[in-house]
């Protein structure tokens, strides 16, 4: 019998002063049985960073032909393809043919090693921008997890500030070049 996903409810108060975007987002997250809590929380952060009314979560780990998030216009055309983790250049090359904008958010202890091996090939792809979350920041994301979360994400001058009723965290997202 297959394991079922764990469902989380998130109320995300987003204050992105860089883009003058102030929204309350009610999200339902399905955590795939093989997905870590850190990865799930990175999805929430990336949603906030890239917020758009047409942005949504996909089947994620359950699908090999969809990204983690995508922005699909009213006409059904994918406008922004968003990957998480340490994607291969081949996977990103497929995304280049499907969307005009591709973003990759890497995280984990092995990001530097992965980027040393794959970075040149990824950087040469058109339309792809890559960023990294620092491992020490991502490690603290599990402190925010509960089945029902009320989170506040403030983005100012490119820095992220995540908080709930008991936890506060400043995160760094750096461009990978």
Secondary structure by P-SEA (a helix, b strand, c coil): cbbbbbbbbbbcccccccccbbbbbbbbbbbcccccaaaaaaaaaaaaaaccccccccccccccccccbbbbcccccccbbbbcccccaaaaaaaaacccbbbbbbbccaaaaaaaacaaaaaacccbbbbbccaaaaaacccccccccbbbbbbcccbbbbbcccbbbbbbbbbcc
